[in-house]
Amino acid sequence: MRSMEARATGTSGMTVGVDPVSLEVIRNGLTSIAEEMSLIVMRSARSPLLREAGDLSSALTDADGFLVAQGRDVPMHLGVMSFTVREFLKRVPKAQLRPQDVWLLNLPEVGGNHLPDVKAIRPVFAGGAIRAFAVSLAHWADTGGALPGSYVPNATDAWQEGLRIPPLRIANADGLDREKLDLVLANVRGAAEREGDILAQLAATRIADERAQQLFAEHGLDTVMAAIAAIHDRAEAEMREAIAAVPDGIYEGVDWLDDDGSGQERIAIRVRVTVSGSDATFDFSASDDAVRGPVNTTPFITAASVFYCMKALLGPDIQPSGGCYRPMTIVTRPGSVLNPGIDKPVVGGNHETSQRIADAVFRALDPVLPGRASAGGPTTSGLILFAGRRRDGVWTTLYEVHGGGEGARAERDGMPALRVHMSNVMNTPAEVIEAEYPIRVERQALRRGSGGRGRHCGGDGLYRAYRIMEPEISVTSMFERRLVPPYGLDRGEPGAPFRVTVNTTDGRSFELPGKTNLRLNAGDLVVVESCGGGGYGAPDRTGKSE
């Protein structure tokens, strides 16, 4: 990594320099703050979705909302948080912010993605001014709406999906604002669990503030500010160098969503990538129009997916920051599935359409960057959501995601049963499921033979069977790769598609659509068989090279 010395005008008005060693120490110190935030949420949240599955992310931005550091969390969250504070500041000017404020926010149109991902934002003050923002994103297991778990496959507008929270000051120097908190809790299921998760987010942002103050004290405020400027500039320089290594030209890619849950199938995500020198433009204008169902998504998710692809393909060691985004331009068409307007439902677009965006970009660049991308993999959340009341009347919501087979690469087979690309959430252990929910995990295994054949074969998917132990359990599906399977590359074969089967106690057996809701009873069995990865290279008769 190239070293550089940065200079910035400090709080005293003097020009301040930061040497390369101090820059690295401060850069890693900022990253460690973000990672500690995530650990705090996982260790103190009440919902298993956060403390076991880790469906959360943490970030620090500079005073203007540009990303400076992030935890090792979920790419779709982290890319979106590059915009959250910047959009927040358009509604809440800095003059309205005070030390120890914490604001909640989940509006997709305000630097967001979908309603369940709620951001807690804390301004970090030093020397009488805002110097940074700490942002804790947590997926709440319920944010109200028409169905428990706040996933509504047949939703046709945004208001069916749950409580919409504009920037809301939930805490200040006097402590928690109980009136506002009660308003939020009155509109969600599982209020006690939600309150515990909110408190965990507040704790994470408070620790971030404390750690930032320690960093300022140790290195000097002016030096830390100069280091933040240097982080942006260095990331830009490195990303420009990486893009410049790609031949100039226009490259096109397309991938398809299975359906929108409301009858429309094969929804196209199209990208036109133009590389010119050290700049790259990603134009998604030819993507299909917005749909009725909940697989629309925001321009922020589109940008997050592009940033992920470019970093994964060209600059895995580049510090994620506002600087590495400067050489890239992302274009979405108003009225399209990637820029649908505030009235459209978007809950599934967060983790389903984001993956289609990534696959379209990878497919566009694969011919000019051969061997760098994997074949198609489990680019879906594989979500099955179980919700209902326990015998004591308390709401329980199991939000369970399922990995699948990794797509094969030019140099190796794909790995089995994991998550790829925009998602990075863990599964909930069977022991926790059986202790917390009226569900028994009867079997967990690899789905043998589900990977696509090729010179290198795709990884195998996952098999998991859930037995319902109480009556009247709501089951919601929200997954892709059921109709359009993971693709192979370089003549490799596609992987097996995603499949979920319901076996009822009265002897019926049927396949679950990718986006639906139904009620199941005690004794019914839900069998998840996640997709296998695509193969890479033409197979011989055995599926492997000789």
KEDO-28896 format. One record per residue (C-alpha): x, y, z. Coordinates in nm, 2 decimals, padded with zeros to 4 digits. Layout:
% KEDO-28896
x = X&y = Y&z = Z .
...
***
This chain:
% KEDO-28896
x = 00.00&y = 00.00&z = 00.00 .
x = 00.14&y = 00.33&z = -00.10 .
x = 00.22&y = 00.57&z = 00.19 .
x = 00.13&y = 00.94&z = 00.17 .
x = 00.15&y = 01.24&z = 00.40 .
x = -00.18&y = 01.43&z = 00.43 .
x = -00.21&y = 01.79&z = 00.53 .
x = -00.53&y = 01.96&z = 00.65 .
x = -00.62&y = 02.28&z = 00.82 .
x = -00.68&y = 02.21&z = 01.19 .
x = -00.92&y = 02.37&z = 01.44 .
x = -00.65&y = 02.63&z = 01.52 .
x = -00.63&y = 02.73&z = 01.16 .
x = -00.28&y = 02.60&z = 01.13 .
x = -00.18&y = 02.34&z = 00.86 .
x = -00.14&y = 02.00&z = 01.03 .
x = 00.05&y = 01.70&z = 00.89 .
x = 00.01&y = 01.33&z = 00.97 .
x = 00.29&y = 01.09&z = 00.91 .
x = 00.22&y = 00.75&z = 00.75 .
x = 00.26&y = 00.55&z = 01.08 .
x = 00.02&y = 00.77&z = 01.27 .
x = -00.22&y = 00.75&z = 00.98 .
x = -00.23&y = 00.37&z = 01.00 .
x = -00.27&y = 00.38&z = 01.37 .
x = -00.56&y = 00.62&z = 01.35 .
x = -00.72&y = 00.43&z = 01.06 .
x = -00.71&y = 00.11&z = 01.25 .
x = -00.83&y = 00.28&z = 01.56 .
x = -01.14&y = 00.41&z = 01.38 .
x = -01.21&y = 00.06&z = 01.24 .
x = -01.18&y = -00.10&z = 01.58 .
x = -01.44&y = 00.15&z = 01.71 .
x = -01.68&y = 00.03&z = 01.45 .
x = -01.61&y = -00.33&z = 01.52 .
x = -01.66&y = -00.28&z = 01.90 .
x = -02.00&y = -00.12&z = 01.83 .
x = -02.11&y = -00.44&z = 01.66 .
x = -01.98&y = -00.66&z = 01.94 .
x = -02.17&y = -00.45&z = 02.19 .
x = -02.50&y = -00.49&z = 02.00 .
x = -02.45&y = -00.87&z = 01.97 .
x = -02.36&y = -00.90&z = 02.34 .
x = -02.65&y = -00.69&z = 02.48 .
x = -02.94&y = -00.71&z = 02.24 .
x = -03.25&y = -00.92&z = 02.34 .
x = -03.35&y = -01.07&z = 02.00 .
x = -03.17&y = -01.38&z = 01.87 .
x = -03.17&y = -01.22&z = 01.53 .
x = -02.91&y = -00.97&z = 01.66 .
x = -02.73&y = -01.17&z = 01.93 .
x = -02.71&y = -01.50&z = 01.74 .
x = -02.75&y = -01.42&z = 01.37 .
x = -02.57&y = -01.09&z = 01.38 .
x = -02.81&y = -00.91&z = 01.14 .
x = -02.65&y = -00.57&z = 01.22 .
x = -02.38&y = -00.33&z = 01.11 .
x = -02.18&y = -00.04&z = 01.25 .
x = -02.00&y = 00.25&z = 01.09 .
x = -01.83&y = 00.58&z = 01.16 .
x = -01.86&y = 00.88&z = 00.92 .
x = -01.69&y = 01.21&z = 00.91 .
x = -01.87&y = 01.53&z = 01.01 .
x = -02.04&y = 01.56&z = 00.67 .
x = -02.16&y = 01.20&z = 00.67 .
x = -01.90&y = 01.04&z = 00.45 .
x = -01.80&y = 00.69&z = 00.55 .
x = -01.47&y = 00.66&z = 00.74 .
x = -01.47&y = 00.32&z = 00.90 .
x = -01.69&y = 00.01&z = 00.92 .
x = -01.72&y = -00.32&z = 01.11 .
x = -01.68&y = -00.66&z = 00.94 .
x = -02.06&y = -00.67&z = 00.90 .
x = -02.32&y = -00.69&z = 00.62 .
x = -02.21&y = -00.53&z = 00.28 .
x = -02.57&y = -00.42&z = 00.19 .
x = -02.60&y = -00.23&z = 00.53 .
x = -02.25&y = -00.08&z = 00.51 .
x = -02.29&y = 00.05&z = 00.16 .
x = -02.62&y = 00.21&z = 00.25 .
x = -02.47&y = 00.38&z = 00.56 .
x = -02.24&y = 00.56&z = 00.32 .
x = -02.55&y = 00.78&z = 00.25 .
x = -02.76&y = 00.76&z = 00.57 .
x = -02.60&y = 01.05&z = 00.76 .
x = -02.57&y = 01.26&z = 00.45 .
x = -02.95&y = 01.23&z = 00.38 .
x = -03.03&y = 01.27&z = 00.75 .
x = -02.84&y = 01.60&z = 00.75 .
x = -03.07&y = 01.73&z = 00.47 .
x = -03.36&y = 01.69&z = 00.71 .
x = -03.19&y = 01.77&z = 01.04 .
x = -02.93&y = 02.05&z = 01.01 .
x = -02.62&y = 02.03&z = 01.22 .
x = -02.74&y = 02.33&z = 01.42 .
x = -03.02&y = 02.12&z = 01.57 .
x = -02.78&y = 01.85&z = 01.70 .
x = -02.65&y = 01.84&z = 02.05 .
x = -02.39&y = 01.63&z = 02.24 .
x = -02.55&y = 01.29&z = 02.36 .
x = -02.83&y = 01.31&z = 02.10 .
x = -02.93&y = 00.98&z = 01.94 .
x = -03.17&y = 00.97&z = 01.65 .
x = -03.36&y = 00.68&z = 01.51 .
x = -03.44&y = 00.65&z = 01.14 .
x = -03.57&y = 00.38&z = 00.90 .
x = -03.72&y = 00.56&z = 00.60 .
x = -03.59&y = 00.40&z = 00.28 .
x = -03.58&y = 00.74&z = 00.11 .
x = -03.35&y = 00.89&z = 00.38 .
x = -03.04&y = 00.70&z = 00.30 .
x = -03.21&y = 00.37&z = 00.38 .
x = -03.29&y = 00.03&z = 00.25 .
x = -03.60&y = -00.13&z = 00.41 .
x = -03.81&y = -00.06&z = 00.73 .
x = -03.68&y = -00.34&z = 00.95 .
x = -03.32&y = -00.20&z = 00.93 .
x = -03.33&y = 00.08&z = 01.19 .
x = -03.04&y = 00.31&z = 01.22 .
x = -02.93&y = 00.49&z = 01.55 .
x = -02.73&y = 00.80&z = 01.47 .
x = -02.52&y = 00.98&z = 01.73 .
x = -02.32&y = 01.30&z = 01.65 .
x = -01.97&y = 01.30&z = 01.81 .
x = -01.86&y = 01.64&z = 01.93 .
x = -01.51&y = 01.76&z = 02.01 .
x = -01.37&y = 02.11&z = 02.03 .
x = -01.71&y = 02.26&z = 02.02 .
x = -01.81&y = 02.11&z = 01.69 .
x = -01.94&y = 01.79&z = 01.53 .
x = -01.64&y = 01.58&z = 01.42 .
x = -01.80&y = 01.25&z = 01.33 .
x = -02.11&y = 01.04&z = 01.35 .
x = -02.16&y = 00.69&z = 01.50 .
x = -02.42&y = 00.48&z = 01.32 .
x = -02.56&y = 00.15&z = 01.45 .
x = -02.79&y = -00.04&z = 01.22 .
x = -03.00&y = -00.33&z = 01.36 .
x = -03.26&y = -00.54&z = 01.19 .
x = -03.56&y = -00.53&z = 01.42 .
x = -03.75&y = -00.86&z = 01.42 .
x = -04.07&y = -00.67&z = 01.39 .
x = -04.16&y = -00.31&z = 01.29 .
x = -04.53&y = -00.35&z = 01.27 .
x = -04.72&y = -00.38&z = 00.95 .
x = -04.98&y = -00.63&z = 00.81 .
x = -04.79&y = -00.95&z = 00.91 .
x = -04.57&y = -01.05&z = 01.21 .
x = -04.21&y = -01.00&z = 01.12 .
x = -04.30&y = -00.71&z = 00.89 .
x = -04.24&y = -00.91&z = 00.57 .
x = -04.56&y = -00.88&z = 00.36 .
x = -04.52&y = -01.07&z = 00.03 .
x = -04.84&y = -00.94&z = -00.11 .
x = -04.78&y = -00.58&z = -00.01 .
x = -04.85&y = -00.32&z = -00.28 .
x = -04.75&y = 00.00&z = -00.10 .
x = -04.49&y = 00.11&z = 00.15 .
x = -04.73&y = 00.16&z = 00.44 .
x = -04.83&y = -00.20&z = 00.46 .
x = -04.48&y = -00.29&z = 00.55 .
x = -04.47&y = -00.14&z = 00.90 .
x = -04.38&y = 00.17&z = 01.10 .
x = -04.21&y = 00.44&z = 00.91 .
x = -03.97&y = 00.63&z = 01.13 .
x = -03.85&y = 00.97&z = 01.01 .
x = -03.55&y = 01.12&z = 01.19 .
x = -03.66&y = 01.10&z = 01.56 .
x = -03.45&y = 01.21&z = 01.85 .
x = -03.50&y = 00.92&z = 02.09 .
x = -03.24&y = 01.03&z = 02.35 .
x = -03.05&y = 01.34&z = 02.46 .
x = -02.83&y = 01.46&z = 02.74 .
x = -03.13&y = 01.41&z = 02.98 .
x = -03.15&y = 01.04&z = 02.89 .
x = -03.41&y = 00.83&z = 02.70 .
x = -03.71&y = 01.02&z = 02.57 .
x = -03.98&y = 00.79&z = 02.70 .
x = -04.27&y = 00.94&z = 02.52 .
x = -04.11&y = 00.89&z = 02.18 .
x = -04.00&y = 00.54&z = 02.27 .
x = -04.35&y = 00.44&z = 02.38 .
x = -04.49&y = 00.57&z = 02.05 .
x = -04.25&y = 00.34&z = 01.86 .
x = -04.31&y = 00.04&z = 02.09 .
x = -04.69&y = 00.08&z = 02.06 .
x = -04.66&y = 00.01&z = 01.69 .
x = -04.45&y = -00.30&z = 01.69 .
x = -04.49&y = -00.66&z = 01.80 .
x = -04.27&y = -00.78&z = 02.08 .
x = -04.23&y = -00.44&z = 02.25 .
x = -04.00&y = -00.57&z = 02.53 .
x = -03.76&y = -00.73&z = 02.29 .
x = -03.76&y = -00.42&z = 02.06 .
x = -03.68&y = -00.20&z = 02.36 .
x = -03.39&y = -00.42&z = 02.45 .
x = -03.25&y = -00.40&z = 02.10 .
x = -03.29&y = -00.02&z = 02.09 .
x = -03.10&y = 00.01&z = 02.42 .
x = -02.82&y = -00.21&z = 02.27 .
x = -02.80&y = 00.03&z = 01.97 .
x = -02.78&y = 00.33&z = 02.21 .
x = -02.51&y = 00.16&z = 02.41 .
x = -02.30&y = 00.09&z = 02.10 .
x = -02.32&y = 00.46&z = 01.98 .
x = -02.23&y = 00.58&z = 02.33 .
x = -01.92&y = 00.36&z = 02.34 .
x = -01.82&y = 00.48&z = 02.00 .
x = -01.84&y = 00.84&z = 02.13 .
x = -01.62&y = 00.75&z = 02.42 .
x = -01.36&y = 00.57&z = 02.21 .
x = -01.35&y = 00.86&z = 01.96 .
x = -01.28&y = 01.10&z = 02.25 .
x = -00.99&y = 00.88&z = 02.36 .
x = -00.85&y = 00.88&z = 02.00 .
x = -00.88&y = 01.26&z = 01.99 .
x = -00.70&y = 01.29&z = 02.33 .
x = -00.42&y = 01.05&z = 02.24 .
x = -00.33&y = 01.18&z = 01.89 .
x = -00.47&y = 01.54&z = 01.90 .
x = -00.79&y = 01.65&z = 01.74 .
x = -00.62&y = 01.82&z = 01.45 .
x = -00.42&y = 01.52&z = 01.37 .
x = -00.72&y = 01.29&z = 01.37 .
x = -00.91&y = 01.53&z = 01.14 .
x = -00.61&y = 01.53&z = 00.91 .
x = -00.60&y = 01.15&z = 00.91 .
x = -00.97&y = 01.13&z = 00.82 .
x = -00.90&y = 01.36&z = 00.52 .
x = -00.60&y = 01.14&z = 00.43 .
x = -00.81&y = 00.82&z = 00.45 .
x = -01.05&y = 00.96&z = 00.19 .
x = -00.78&y = 01.08&z = -00.04 .
x = -00.58&y = 00.76&z = -00.02 .
x = -00.88&y = 00.54&z = -00.08 .
x = -00.97&y = 00.76&z = -00.39 .
x = -00.62&y = 00.73&z = -00.53 .
x = -00.62&y = 00.35&z = -00.48 .
x = -00.96&y = 00.30&z = -00.63 .
x = -00.87&y = 00.52&z = -00.93 .
x = -00.55&y = 00.32&z = -00.98 .
x = -00.76&y = -00.01&z = -00.97 .
x = -01.02&y = 00.12&z = -01.22 .
x = -00.74&y = 00.25&z = -01.45 .
x = -00.62&y = -00.10&z = -01.48 .
x = -00.95&y = -00.20&z = -01.65 .
x = -00.95&y = -00.15&z = -02.03 .
x = -01.16&y = 00.15&z = -02.13 .
x = -01.48&y = 00.04&z = -02.28 .
x = -01.85&y = -00.03&z = -02.24 .
x = -01.96&y = -00.35&z = -02.07 .
x = -02.32&y = -00.48&z = -02.02 .
x = -02.47&y = -00.73&z = -01.78 .
x = -02.81&y = -00.85&z = -01.68 .
x = -02.96&y = -01.07&z = -01.42 .
x = -03.32&y = -01.15&z = -01.33 .
x = -03.54&y = -01.16&z = -01.02 .
x = -03.76&y = -01.47&z = -01.01 .
x = -04.08&y = -01.27&z = -00.94 .
x = -04.23&y = -00.99&z = -00.73 .
x = -04.48&y = -01.20&z = -00.53 .
x = -04.77&y = -01.04&z = -00.71 .
x = -04.76&y = -01.23&z = -01.04 .
x = -04.48&y = -01.06&z = -01.23 .
x = -04.19&y = -01.30&z = -01.32 .
x = -03.84&y = -01.25&z = -01.45 .
x = -03.78&y = -00.89&z = -01.36 .
x = -03.46&y = -00.77&z = -01.53 .
x = -03.18&y = -00.58&z = -01.37 .
x = -02.96&y = -00.44&z = -01.65 .
x = -02.64&y = -00.25&z = -01.61 .
x = -02.42&y = -00.06&z = -01.87 .
x = -02.07&y = -00.01&z = -01.73 .
x = -01.85&y = 00.26&z = -01.89 .
x = -01.49&y = 00.27&z = -01.80 .
x = -01.29&y = 00.57&z = -01.90 .
x = -00.95&y = 00.62&z = -01.75 .
x = -00.98&y = 00.61&z = -01.37 .
x = -01.36&y = 00.67&z = -01.37 .
x = -01.64&y = 00.42&z = -01.40 .
x = -02.01&y = 00.49&z = -01.46 .
x = -02.28&y = 00.23&z = -01.39 .
x = -02.60&y = 00.30&z = -01.57 .
x = -02.91&y = 00.09&z = -01.46 .
x = -03.16&y = 00.29&z = -01.66 .
x = -03.26&y = -00.01&z = -01.88 .
x = -03.37&y = -00.21&z = -01.57 .
x = -03.74&y = -00.30&z = -01.56 .
x = -04.01&y = -00.06&z = -01.42 .
x = -04.11&y = -00.07&z = -01.06 .
x = -04.33&y = -00.36&z = -00.97 .
x = -04.63&y = -00.40&z = -00.74 .
x = -04.46&y = -00.65&z = -00.50 .
x = -04.19&y = -00.59&z = -00.24 .
x = -03.88&y = -00.64&z = -00.45 .
x = -03.83&y = -00.28&z = -00.54 .
x = -03.53&y = -00.11&z = -00.39 .
x = -03.36&y = 00.22&z = -00.33 .
x = -03.08&y = 00.40&z = -00.53 .
x = -02.88&y = 00.37&z = -00.21 .
x = -02.89&y = -00.01&z = -00.22 .
x = -02.80&y = 00.01&z = -00.59 .
x = -02.49&y = 00.21&z = -00.50 .
x = -02.40&y = -00.02&z = -00.21 .
x = -02.41&y = -00.32&z = -00.45 .
x = -02.18&y = -00.14&z = -00.70 .
x = -01.93&y = -00.04&z = -00.43 .
x = -01.92&y = -00.40&z = -00.31 .
x = -01.85&y = -00.54&z = -00.65 .
x = -01.58&y = -00.29&z = -00.73 .
x = -01.41&y = -00.34&z = -00.40 .
x = -01.43&y = -00.72&z = -00.43 .
x = -01.30&y = -00.73&z = -00.78 .
x = -01.04&y = -00.45&z = -00.78 .
x = -00.95&y = -00.33&z = -00.44 .
x = -01.01&y = -00.57&z = -00.15 .
x = -00.75&y = -00.40&z = 00.07 .
x = -00.88&y = -00.04&z = 00.01 .
x = -01.01&y = 00.12&z = 00.33 .
x = -01.39&y = 00.15&z = 00.29 .
x = -01.45&y = 00.53&z = 00.29 .
x = -01.62&y = 00.81&z = 00.11 .
x = -01.30&y = 00.85&z = -00.09 .
x = -01.31&y = 00.51&z = -00.27 .
x = -01.66&y = 00.60&z = -00.40 .
x = -01.55&y = 00.93&z = -00.57 .
x = -01.44&y = 00.77&z = -00.90 .
x = -01.78&y = 00.60&z = -00.95 .
x = -02.11&y = 00.73&z = -01.08 .
x = -02.43&y = 00.53&z = -01.03 .
x = -02.73&y = 00.61&z = -01.24 .
x = -03.09&y = 00.48&z = -01.17 .
x = -03.40&y = 00.57&z = -01.36 .
x = -03.69&y = 00.72&z = -01.16 .
x = -03.98&y = 00.49&z = -01.18 .
x = -03.77&y = 00.18&z = -01.22 .
x = -03.74&y = -00.11&z = -00.98 .
x = -03.42&y = 00.05&z = -00.85 .
x = -03.57&y = 00.39&z = -00.80 .
x = -03.94&y = 00.34&z = -00.75 .
x = -04.05&y = 00.63&z = -00.54 .
x = -04.15&y = 00.64&z = -00.17 .
x = -04.49&y = 00.47&z = -00.21 .
x = -04.36&y = 00.13&z = -00.34 .
x = -04.29&y = -00.17&z = -00.11 .
x = -03.92&y = -00.25&z = -00.07 .
x = -03.87&y = -00.51&z = 00.21 .
x = -03.74&y = -00.79&z = -00.01 .
x = -03.54&y = -00.56&z = -00.24 .
x = -03.29&y = -00.50&z = 00.04 .
x = -03.14&y = -00.85&z = 00.02 .
x = -03.29&y = -01.00&z = -00.30 .
x = -03.26&y = -00.72&z = -00.56 .
x = -02.93&y = -00.60&z = -00.42 .
x = -02.79&y = -00.94&z = -00.50 .
x = -02.93&y = -00.93&z = -00.86 .
x = -02.76&y = -00.59&z = -00.90 .
x = -02.43&y = -00.74&z = -00.79 .
x = -02.47&y = -01.04&z = -01.02 .
x = -02.54&y = -00.81&z = -01.31 .
x = -02.22&y = -00.61&z = -01.25 .
x = -02.01&y = -00.93&z = -01.21 .
x = -02.15&y = -01.06&z = -01.53 .
x = -02.08&y = -00.74&z = -01.71 .
x = -01.72&y = -00.73&z = -01.60 .
x = -01.64&y = -01.10&z = -01.62 .
x = -01.53&y = -01.09&z = -01.99 .
x = -01.28&y = -00.81&z = -01.92 .
x = -01.17&y = -00.94&z = -01.58 .
x = -01.17&y = -01.32&z = -01.65 .
x = -01.11&y = -01.55&z = -01.35 .
x = -01.19&y = -01.29&z = -01.08 .
x = -01.56&y = -01.35&z = -01.03 .
x = -01.72&y = -01.66&z = -00.90 .
x = -02.01&y = -01.84&z = -01.08 .
x = -02.36&y = -01.77&z = -00.95 .
x = -02.41&y = -01.86&z = -00.59 .
x = -02.67&y = -01.83&z = -00.31 .
x = -02.74&y = -01.47&z = -00.38 .
x = -03.06&y = -01.47&z = -00.18 .
x = -03.14&y = -01.44&z = 00.18 .
x = -03.32&y = -01.77&z = 00.17 .
x = -03.56&y = -01.62&z = 00.42 .
x = -03.82&y = -01.83&z = 00.61 .
x = -03.99&y = -01.63&z = 00.88 .
x = -04.18&y = -01.81&z = 01.16 .
x = -04.39&y = -01.59&z = 01.39 .
x = -04.66&y = -01.65&z = 01.65 .
x = -04.75&y = -01.62&z = 02.02 .
x = -04.61&y = -01.84&z = 02.28 .
x = -04.85&y = -01.99&z = 02.54 .
x = -04.78&y = -01.70&z = 02.77 .
x = -04.90&y = -01.46&z = 02.50 .
x = -04.56&y = -01.32&z = 02.41 .
x = -04.49&y = -01.27&z = 02.04 .
x = -04.19&y = -01.46&z = 01.90 .
x = -04.04&y = -01.41&z = 01.55 .
x = -03.77&y = -01.63&z = 01.41 .
x = -03.62&y = -01.46&z = 01.11 .
x = -03.40&y = -01.74&z = 00.96 .
x = -03.18&y = -01.71&z = 00.66 .
x = -03.02&y = -01.99&z = 00.47 .
x = -02.69&y = -02.00&z = 00.28 .
x = -02.63&y = -02.22&z = -00.02 .
x = -02.35&y = -02.34&z = -00.24 .
x = -02.08&y = -02.09&z = -00.34 .
x = -02.03&y = -02.06&z = -00.71 .
x = -01.71&y = -02.23&z = -00.84 .
x = -01.41&y = -02.02&z = -00.93 .
x = -01.15&y = -02.05&z = -01.21 .
x = -00.91&y = -02.21&z = -00.97 .
x = -01.13&y = -02.42&z = -00.73 .
x = -01.47&y = -02.57&z = -00.65 .
x = -01.73&y = -02.36&z = -00.46 .
x = -01.76&y = -02.41&z = -00.09 .
x = -02.09&y = -02.56&z = 00.05 .
x = -02.35&y = -02.39&z = 00.27 .
x = -02.24&y = -02.03&z = 00.31 .
x = -02.35&y = -01.67&z = 00.24 .
x = -02.19&y = -01.47&z = -00.04 .
x = -02.17&y = -01.11&z = -00.17 .
x = -02.41&y = -00.86&z = -00.02 .
x = -02.51&y = -01.07&z = 00.29 .
x = -02.30&y = -01.18&z = 00.59 .
x = -02.56&y = -01.30&z = 00.84 .
x = -02.52&y = -01.62&z = 01.04 .
x = -02.77&y = -01.89&z = 01.09 .
x = -02.94&y = -01.93&z = 01.43 .
x = -02.81&y = -02.25&z = 01.61 .
x = -03.07&y = -02.53&z = 01.64 .
x = -03.03&y = -02.52&z = 02.02 .
x = -03.13&y = -02.15&z = 02.03 .
x = -03.43&y = -02.20&z = 01.80 .
x = -03.56&y = -02.49&z = 02.01 .
x = -03.51&y = -02.29&z = 02.34 .
x = -03.66&y = -01.96&z = 02.21 .
x = -03.93&y = -02.07&z = 01.97 .
x = -04.21&y = -02.33&z = 01.93 .
x = -04.01&y = -02.50&z = 01.66 .
x = -03.79&y = -02.81&z = 01.65 .
x = -03.50&y = -02.85&z = 01.40 .
x = -03.54&y = -03.21&z = 01.29 .
x = -03.25&y = -03.24&z = 01.05 .
x = -02.96&y = -03.03&z = 00.91 .
x = -02.73&y = -03.15&z = 00.64 .
x = -02.57&y = -03.07&z = 00.31 .
x = -02.79&y = -03.10&z = 00.00 .
x = -02.56&y = -03.34&z = -00.18 .
x = -02.53&y = -03.30&z = -00.56 .
x = -02.69&y = -02.96&z = -00.58 .
x = -02.38&y = -02.78&z = -00.70 .
x = -02.35&y = -02.73&z = -01.08 .
x = -02.11&y = -02.94&z = -01.28 .
x = -01.80&y = -02.79&z = -01.43 .
x = -01.43&y = -02.80&z = -01.46 .
x = -01.47&y = -02.69&z = -01.10 .
x = -01.81&y = -02.77&z = -00.94 .
x = -02.04&y = -02.54&z = -00.75 .
x = -02.07&y = -02.59&z = -00.38 .
x = -02.36&y = -02.79&z = -00.23 .
x = -02.66&y = -02.62&z = -00.07 .
x = -02.81&y = -02.67&z = 00.27 .
x = -03.09&y = -02.90&z = 00.39 .
x = -03.28&y = -02.80&z = 00.70 .
x = -03.62&y = -02.93&z = 00.83 .
x = -03.83&y = -02.74&z = 01.09 .
x = -04.12&y = -02.90&z = 01.28 .
x = -04.39&y = -02.67&z = 01.40 .
x = -04.47&y = -02.74&z = 01.77 .
x = -04.76&y = -02.50&z = 01.84 .
x = -05.08&y = -02.42&z = 01.64 .
x = -05.13&y = -02.11&z = 01.43 .
x = -04.77&y = -02.02&z = 01.33 .
x = -04.74&y = -01.76&z = 01.05 .
x = -04.48&y = -01.87&z = 00.80 .
x = -04.35&y = -01.61&z = 00.54 .
x = -04.11&y = -01.69&z = 00.26 .
x = -03.89&y = -01.43&z = 00.08 .
x = -03.62&y = -01.59&z = -00.13 .
x = -03.49&y = -01.60&z = -00.49 .
x = -03.31&y = -01.85&z = -00.71 .
x = -03.62&y = -02.07&z = -00.72 .
x = -03.70&y = -02.00&z = -01.08 .
x = -03.38&y = -01.85&z = -01.21 .
x = -03.10&y = -02.08&z = -01.07 .
x = -02.74&y = -01.98&z = -00.99 .
x = -02.56&y = -01.94&z = -01.32 .
x = -02.25&y = -02.12&z = -01.44 .
x = -01.95&y = -01.94&z = -01.59 .
x = -01.73&y = -02.03&z = -01.89 .
x = -01.97&y = -02.31&z = -01.99 .
x = -02.02&y = -02.44&z = -01.64 .
x = -02.36&y = -02.57&z = -01.55 .
x = -02.61&y = -02.39&z = -01.32 .
x = -02.67&y = -02.50&z = -00.96 .
x = -02.99&y = -02.66&z = -00.84 .
x = -03.26&y = -02.40&z = -00.76 .
x = -03.38&y = -02.31&z = -00.41 .
x = -03.67&y = -02.53&z = -00.29 .
x = -03.89&y = -02.52&z = 00.02 .
x = -04.15&y = -02.79&z = 00.08 .
x = -04.43&y = -02.81&z = 00.33 .
x = -04.55&y = -03.15&z = 00.46 .
x = -04.87&y = -03.12&z = 00.66 .
x = -05.01&y = -03.36&z = 00.92 .
x = -05.31&y = -03.44&z = 00.70 .
x = -05.08&y = -03.59&z = 00.43 .
x = -05.05&y = -03.30&z = 00.19 .
x = -04.71&y = -03.20&z = 00.04 .
x = -04.65&y = -02.88&z = -00.16 .
x = -04.38&y = -02.65&z = -00.27 .
x = -04.37&y = -02.30&z = -00.12 .
x = -04.36&y = -02.00&z = -00.35 .
x = -04.06&y = -01.78&z = -00.31 .
x = -04.27&y = -01.50&z = -00.17 .
x = -04.58&y = -01.60&z = 00.02 .
x = -04.74&y = -01.62&z = 00.37 .
x = -04.95&y = -01.90&z = 00.52 .
x = -05.06&y = -02.04&z = 00.86 .
x = -04.93&y = -02.38&z = 00.97 .
x = -05.03&y = -02.60&z = 01.26 .
x = -04.85&y = -02.82&z = 01.52 .
x = -04.69&y = -03.11&z = 01.35 .
x = -04.64&y = -02.96&z = 01.01 .
x = -04.29&y = -02.98&z = 00.86 .
x = -04.11&y = -02.71&z = 00.66 .
x = -03.81&y = -02.85&z = 00.46 .
x = -03.56&y = -02.60&z = 00.32 .
x = -03.33&y = -02.71&z = 00.04 .
x = -03.11&y = -02.41&z = -00.06 .
x = -02.96&y = -02.36&z = -00.40 .
x = -02.63&y = -02.51&z = -00.51 .
x = -02.36&y = -02.29&z = -00.67 .
x = -02.29&y = -02.27&z = -01.05 .
x = -02.00&y = -02.46&z = -01.20 .
x = -01.70&y = -02.30&z = -01.37 .
x = -01.57&y = -02.43&z = -01.70 .
x = -01.70&y = -02.70&z = -01.92 .
x = -01.74&y = -03.03&z = -01.74 .
x = -01.63&y = -03.37&z = -01.87 .
x = -01.87&y = -03.67&z = -01.82 .
x = -01.80&y = -03.69&z = -01.45 .
x = -01.84&y = -03.31&z = -01.39 .
x = -01.46&y = -03.26&z = -01.34 .
x = -01.17&y = -03.20&z = -01.57 .
x = -00.95&y = -03.50&z = -01.66 .
***
